[in-house]
Amino acid sequence: MAKVTIGDVAREAGVALGTVSNALNHPEKVRPETLKAVNDAIRRLGYAPNQSARLLAGGRNPTFGLVLPRLSHGLSLQIASGASVEANRQGYGLLIANADNDEALESRYTRYFMGTQMSGVLVQAPSSDAALPAVQPGRIPVVFLDAVSDEPGFFVAADHREQGALLADHAIGLGAQRVAVLGRAESPQDRRRLNGICSIMERYPDVALTVLDSGNVDLALDGYELGQKLAALPAAERPDFIIGLSDVLACGAIEGIEATGLAVPEDIAVAGCDGNPLAWSGSVPLTTCAPTGYELGRRGVHFLIEQIQAAKSGEAYAELMAENHQALVKPFMLTRASTVGATPFQVSDAIGLNLGTFL
């Protein structure tokens, strides 16, 4: 079977070659009825653009790459959603690579996207202290997501410290007298959450704060065991408010508390700290403080567009790339029955709120 060419598409659609090229690369420049005719012809003929030829000719792939450390956390899925919507809005596609928590694989995917002449690359920072993948400044637009840095480059981060502070404020506002924090603060994100909690609790010396540096933030079983352990303490010693450094830990703690016969929130209130919808399947709807992952992805694309436009204009491009550009995205509270006995809303509604209302 003969290979379908752009000329075949032009003849099928009854338009010029340049019109097909614009439809593929700059659809915003083509009238809607003409764009429909070209796309219909592409579908009928099964045409696929020769990206390799375009790149060999010095072209740029009108697509952004997004490298995620994992797809097992709601934040990464929200980032992907925000980046995809904004990239399409700006006339770009989006390809997503899942590094599956493998730092070497994350660096390899980043290098691969850069080698295929993507128009830009978004990289969600690993959750560990691993260094960000090395990139050559100015070679291709790159933005690091959920990363804080003073180095030259473009960074968009969730305000994890503010997450912890808001939850501590919530506990104080509900009259908590004994607050316990669960989870090993092994990642920079978790340490910032813990710092935010402590910064608020320092103002209330009469409120007891216990930090249990224990519990893998990805294991509900750890939360279950810690919840049981705390619930088994004498009433005068056990916490009346528990904050998990992750929603997974917090949901596990709820199940552990209830297994001892105590009630949430009547006996012990529980809140999570990372807004992970994939963890919200427990018996009591969980209060959490969520980073707006959708907004992280959206602002990341804006930073890519800023670099692309600066490169085209040539004005102060070198100065722009030599500076630090850091955007901080504020979190929001989702107050549910695990702390205040509020009327729960459905998990599906919560996921929609995280993904799409912060445009």
C-alpha positions in Angstrom: 0.0 0.0 0.0 1.4 3.4 -1.0 2.2 5.8 1.7 -0.2 8.7 2.1 1.4 12.1 1.7 0.5 15.6 2.6 -0.3 16.1 -1.1 -2.9 13.4 -1.0 -4.5 15.1 2.0 -4.5 18.4 0.2 -6.2 16.9 -2.9 -8.7 15.0 -0.8 -9.7 18.1 1.1 -9.5 20.4 -2.0 -7.1 22.8 -0.4 -3.5 24.0 -0.9 -0.5 22.2 0.6 0.2 25.2 2.8 -3.3 25.0 4.2 -2.7 21.4 5.3 0.6 22.4 6.9 -1.1 25.1 8.8 -3.9 22.8 9.9 -1.3 20.4 11.3 1.0 23.0 12.9 -1.0 26.1 13.4 -4.7 25.2 13.5 -5.6 28.5 15.0 -4.7 30.1 11.6 -7.2 28.0 9.7 -10.9 28.7 9.3 -13.0 26.2 11.2 -14.8 24.8 8.1 -11.4 24.4 6.3 -9.8 22.8 9.4 -12.7 20.3 9.5 -12.3 19.4 5.9 -8.6 18.8 6.3 -9.1 16.7 9.5 -11.8 14.7 7.8 -9.5 14.0 4.9 -6.7 12.9 7.3 -9.1 10.5 9.0 -10.3 9.0 5.7 -6.8 8.5 4.3 -5.2 7.5 7.5 -2.5 10.1 7.1 0.3 10.4 9.8 2.7 13.3 9.7 6.4 12.4 9.2 7.7 13.8 12.4 11.2 12.5 11.7 11.5 14.4 8.5 10.3 17.5 10.2 12.9 17.2 12.9 15.7 16.4 10.4 14.7 19.6 8.6 15.3 21.5 11.8 11.7 21.7 12.9 10.3 21.6 16.3 7.8 19.0 17.5 4.6 21.0 18.5 4.3 18.9 21.6 5.3 19.2 25.2 6.6 16.3 27.2 5.6 15.7 30.8 7.7 13.4 33.0 5.9 12.2 36.2 7.6 10.2 39.0 4.5 8.1 39.5 0.9 7.7 38.5 -0.2 6.3 41.9 -0.8 9.7 43.5 -3.6 12.1 42.8 -1.2 15.1 42.6 0.5 13.7 39.5 -2.8 13.0 37.8 -4.0 16.5 38.5 -0.7 17.9 37.2 -1.2 15.9 34.0 -4.8 17.2 33.6 -3.9 20.8 34.1 -0.9 20.6 31.7 -2.9 18.8 29.1 -5.8 21.3 29.1 -3.5 24.3 29.0 -1.2 22.8 26.3 -4.1 22.1 24.0 -5.4 25.6 24.7 -2.1 27.0 23.5 -2.0 24.8 20.4 0.3 22.0 21.7 0.0 18.3 22.3 1.2 16.6 25.5 3.0 13.3 25.9 3.3 11.8 29.4 6.0 9.5 30.7 5.7 7.6 34.0 9.1 7.0 35.7 7.5 4.6 38.2 9.5 6.2 41.1 12.8 5.3 39.3 15.1 8.4 39.4 17.4 7.0 36.7 14.4 6.4 34.4 13.1 9.9 35.1 16.4 11.4 33.9 16.3 9.1 30.9 12.8 10.2 29.9 13.8 13.8 30.3 16.8 13.4 28.0 14.6 11.5 25.5 12.0 14.2 25.3 14.8 16.8 24.8 16.4 14.7 22.1 13.2 14.4 20.1 13.0 18.2 19.9 9.9 18.6 22.0 8.8 22.2 22.2 9.2 22.0 25.9 9.5 19.6 28.8 7.8 19.6 32.2 9.3 17.5 34.9 7.6 16.8 38.2 10.3 16.7 40.9 11.0 13.3 42.6 9.5 13.0 46.1 13.0 12.1 47.5 16.0 14.3 47.9 17.3 13.2 44.6 18.7 15.9 42.4 16.6 17.2 39.6 17.5 15.8 36.2 20.4 17.7 34.6 19.5 19.8 31.6 21.4 22.2 29.4 20.0 25.7 30.0 18.5 27.3 26.9 18.7 24.2 24.8 14.9 23.5 25.1 12.3 25.1 27.5 12.2 23.1 30.7 10.0 23.7 33.8 10.3 21.7 37.1 7.1 21.1 38.9 6.6 20.7 42.7 10.2 21.9 43.0 11.7 24.8 45.0 15.1 26.1 43.9 17.3 29.2 44.0 19.1 28.1 40.8 18.5 29.7 37.4 15.5 28.2 35.7 11.8 27.9 35.9 10.1 26.2 38.9 6.5 25.8 40.0 5.9 24.4 43.5 3.0 23.6 45.8 3.2 25.5 49.1 3.6 22.4 51.3 4.5 24.5 54.3 1.2 26.3 54.1 -0.6 22.9 53.9 0.7 22.0 57.3 0.0 25.4 58.7 -3.6 25.4 57.5 -4.2 22.0 59.1 -2.6 23.0 62.4 -4.9 26.1 62.4 -7.8 23.9 61.7 -7.0 21.7 64.7 -6.5 24.7 67.0 -9.8 26.2 65.8 -11.6 23.0 66.7 -10.2 23.2 70.2 -7.7 20.4 70.0 -5.6 19.9 73.1 -3.3 17.0 72.1 -2.2 16.9 68.5 -0.2 14.0 67.0 1.6 14.0 63.6 2.1 10.7 61.8 4.7 9.9 59.1 8.4 9.9 58.4 9.3 13.3 56.9 11.7 11.8 54.4 10.9 14.0 51.4 11.3 17.7 51.1 7.6 18.0 50.6 6.8 16.2 53.9 9.4 18.2 55.8 7.8 21.4 54.7 4.4 20.2 55.8 5.8 19.3 59.2 7.5 22.7 59.4 4.3 24.4 58.7 2.5 22.4 61.4 5.2 23.2 64.0 5.3 26.9 63.1 1.6 27.2 64.1 1.8 24.9 67.1 4.7 27.0 68.6 2.2 29.8 69.1 0.1 27.5 71.4 2.4 26.2 74.1 -0.7 24.8 76.1 -1.5 22.4 73.2 0.6 19.3 73.3 2.2 18.3 70.1 3.6 14.8 69.5 5.5 14.1 66.3 5.7 10.3 65.6 8.6 10.0 63.1 7.1 6.8 62.0 5.0 5.4 59.1 5.7 5.2 55.4 3.5 7.9 53.8 2.6 5.5 51.0 1.3 2.6 53.3 -2.2 2.7 54.7 -1.2 -0.3 56.9 1.3 1.9 58.8 -1.4 4.4 59.4 -3.7 1.6 60.6 -1.1 0.4 63.1 -0.3 3.9 64.4 -4.0 4.7 64.7 -4.6 1.6 66.8 -1.6 2.4 69.0 -2.7 5.9 69.7 -6.3 5.0 70.3 -5.2 2.4 72.9 -3.6 5.1 75.1 -5.5 6.2 78.2 -8.1 8.9 77.5 -6.0 11.6 79.2 -2.9 10.8 77.1 -4.2 9.9 73.7 -4.4 12.7 71.0 -7.7 14.3 70.2 -6.5 15.3 66.7 -4.2 13.4 64.4 -2.6 14.8 61.2 -1.1 12.4 58.7 1.6 13.7 56.5 -0.2 11.9 53.7 -3.8 11.1 53.1 -2.9 7.4 52.8 -1.6 7.4 56.4 -4.5 9.4 57.7 -7.1 7.1 56.1 -5.3 4.1 57.5 -5.3 5.8 61.0 -9.1 6.2 60.8 -9.5 2.5 60.2 -7.1 1.7 63.0 -9.0 4.0 65.5 -12.3 2.5 64.6 -11.0 -1.0 65.0 -10.5 -0.2 68.7 -14.1 0.9 69.1 -13.4 4.6 69.2 -15.2 7.0 66.8 -13.9 9.5 64.3 -14.2 12.5 64.8 -16.1 12.2 68.2 -13.1 10.6 70.0 -10.2 11.5 67.7 -10.3 13.8 64.7 -8.1 12.9 61.8 -6.9 14.9 58.8 -4.6 14.2 55.9 -2.0 16.5 54.3 -1.6 16.0 50.6 -5.0 16.0 48.8 -4.7 12.6 47.2 -8.1 11.6 45.8 -6.8 8.0 45.2 -6.7 7.6 49.0 -10.3 8.7 49.7 -12.1 5.4 50.0 -12.3 5.0 53.7 -15.3 4.8 56.0 -15.2 8.5 57.0 -14.7 11.2 54.4 -11.3 12.7 55.1 -10.4 16.3 55.8 -7.3 17.3 53.9 -5.3 20.3 52.7 -4.7 19.9 49.0 -2.2 21.4 46.7 -3.8 22.4 43.5 -2.1 20.0 41.1 -4.2 21.2 38.2 -2.8 24.7 38.7 0.8 23.4 38.9 0.4 21.8 35.5 -1.3 24.9 34.0 1.4 27.3 35.3 4.1 25.0 34.2 2.8 25.3 30.6 2.7 29.1 31.0 6.3 29.1 31.9 7.1 27.0 28.8 5.2 29.4 26.6 7.1 32.4 28.2 10.4 30.8 27.3 9.3 30.0 23.7 8.1 33.5 23.1 11.3 35.0 24.6 13.4 32.8 22.3 11.4 33.9 19.2 11.7 37.6 20.1 15.3 37.4 21.1 14.8 40.2 23.5 16.8 39.7 26.8 16.5 35.9 26.3 19.9 35.2 27.8 19.0 37.3 30.8 15.7 35.5 31.2 17.3 32.1 31.2 20.0 33.2 33.7 17.4 34.2 36.3 15.4 32.2 38.8 11.7 32.1 38.2 9.8 30.5 41.1 6.0 30.3 41.3 4.3 29.1 44.5 0.8 27.6 44.3 -1.3 28.0 47.4 -3.3 25.0 48.8 -6.9 24.9 49.8 -8.8 23.1 52.7 -11.3 20.3 52.1 -13.1 20.1 55.4 -15.0 16.8 55.8 -16.5 14.5 58.4 -13.2 13.2 59.8 -12.7 16.4 61.7 -16.0 18.2 62.1 -18.7 15.7 61.3 -19.7 17.8 58.3 -22.1 16.4 55.7 -19.8 14.5 53.3 -19.7 15.2 49.6 -18.9 12.5 47.1 -15.3 11.6 46.3 -16.0 12.1 42.6 -17.1 15.7 43.3 -13.9 16.2 45.3 -11.7 14.9 42.4 -13.5 17.3 40.0 -12.9 20.2 42.4 -9.2 19.4 42.5 -8.9 19.0 38.8 -10.9 21.7 37.2 -12.1 24.6 39.3 -8.8 26.5 39.7 -8.3 27.8 36.1 
